[in-house]
Amino acid sequence: MLIMAEKKTYCIKTETLARFAKALGHPARIAIMKFLAKQKTCYFGDIHEELPIAQATVSQHLKELKDAGLIQGEIETPKVKYCIVRENWEYAKELFAELFQTEICKDKDCCQ
């Protein structure tokens, strides 16, 4: 008789935070998010002209950010419109704040 190890799962908030962190885990993606955050409206144009990276590379980074739900993009020929998904941006801020507000060990001999 085989005894299966019980699979441990993470809560939805932890999985969501990890997805956001992974999407923001590259300097180009952070630059894209900062750029889009500064726009007063959705951005129509070629982001690769604003950042020091190739167009193909920008497309890959935009896909990661879209897959994580941090941005949305719509094709409006000949341009693509990009916007930050405000609800998810606020949720990401909340999750990261919650993580960094977690108290750490105060034992001065710990992890020194």
Wavefront OBJ file of the C-alpha trace (Angstrom):
o trace
v 0.000 0.000 0.000
v 1.422 3.385 -1.045
v 0.967 6.338 1.232
v 0.859 9.572 -0.720
v 2.441 12.611 0.834
v -0.118 15.290 1.485
v 0.296 18.082 -1.046
v 0.728 21.450 0.606
v -0.835 24.441 -1.069
v -0.438 28.160 -0.644
v -3.280 30.570 -0.077
v -4.556 32.623 -2.997
v -3.010 35.828 -1.618
v 0.430 34.210 -1.419
v 0.145 32.820 -4.951
v -1.013 36.190 -6.263
v 1.833 38.020 -4.535
v 4.315 35.550 -6.047
v 2.809 36.090 -9.512
v 3.111 39.877 -9.155
v 6.659 39.571 -7.781
v 7.712 37.340 -10.672
v 6.230 39.767 -13.194
v 8.117 42.643 -11.570
v 11.314 40.592 -11.264
v 13.116 42.272 -14.161
v 14.348 45.887 -14.347
v 12.740 46.381 -17.776
v 9.323 45.439 -16.408
v 9.701 47.825 -13.505
v 10.688 50.554 -15.991
v 7.624 49.758 -18.107
v 5.344 49.960 -15.065
v 6.896 53.267 -13.954
v 6.536 54.633 -17.476
v 2.879 53.618 -17.742
v 2.137 54.929 -14.238
v 3.283 58.410 -15.317
v 0.834 58.542 -18.235
v -2.278 60.624 -17.677
v -4.231 58.334 -20.014
v -3.641 54.960 -21.593
v -0.481 55.005 -23.659
v -0.750 54.707 -27.426
v 2.649 54.136 -28.957
v 5.772 52.089 -29.057
v 7.158 51.596 -25.570
v 10.454 50.420 -27.049
v 11.047 54.028 -28.191
v 10.827 55.145 -24.553
v 13.091 52.444 -23.089
v 16.611 51.296 -23.978
v 15.556 47.820 -25.152
v 14.609 46.207 -28.459
v 10.999 45.989 -29.617
v 10.944 42.181 -29.440
v 12.245 42.311 -25.874
v 9.610 44.869 -24.900
v 6.918 42.573 -26.297
v 8.121 39.698 -24.118
v 8.114 41.893 -21.016
v 4.668 43.295 -21.823
v 3.364 39.735 -22.150
v 4.672 38.855 -18.669
v 3.039 41.949 -17.172
v -0.241 41.194 -18.980
v -0.193 37.544 -17.911
v 0.201 38.668 -14.295
v -2.757 41.026 -14.696
v -0.773 44.195 -14.002
v -1.384 45.766 -17.421
v -3.826 45.429 -20.267
v -3.260 46.087 -23.928
v -5.637 46.491 -26.822
v -4.745 46.639 -30.488
v -6.143 49.748 -32.147
v -4.436 49.631 -35.505
v -1.765 50.766 -36.104
v -0.971 51.238 -32.414
v -1.488 49.263 -29.246
v -3.033 50.886 -26.177
v -1.466 49.990 -22.815
v -2.852 50.744 -19.372
v -2.139 49.659 -15.839
v -4.964 47.550 -14.426
v -5.706 49.838 -11.481
v -7.482 47.260 -9.310
v -4.586 44.821 -9.583
v -2.019 47.589 -9.067
v -3.740 48.550 -5.813
v -3.983 44.902 -4.787
v -0.269 44.381 -5.527
v 0.570 47.430 -3.376
v -1.529 45.980 -0.556
v 0.092 42.531 -0.795
v 3.651 43.885 -0.915
v 2.935 46.229 2.002
v 1.540 43.320 4.005
v 4.661 41.263 3.263
v 7.077 44.014 4.267
v 5.106 44.827 7.413
v 5.660 41.273 8.654
v 7.659 41.390 11.857
v 11.027 39.678 11.701
v 12.940 38.006 14.468
v 14.177 40.564 16.975
v 16.748 38.241 18.514
v 20.050 40.040 17.957
v 21.914 36.718 17.719
v 19.627 35.496 14.953
v 20.852 35.591 11.332
v 23.803 37.891 11.911
l 1 2 3 4 5 6 7 8 9 10 11 12 13 14 15 16 17 18 19 20 21 22 23 24 25 26 27 28 29 30 31 32 33 34 35 36 37 38 39 40 41 42 43 44 45 46 47 48 49 50 51 52 53 54 55 56 57 58 59 60 61 62 63 64 65 66 67 68 69 70 71 72 73 74 75 76 77 78 79 80 81 82 83 84 85 86 87 88 89 90 91 92 93 94 95 96 97 98 99 100 101 102 103 104 105 106 107 108 109 110 111 112
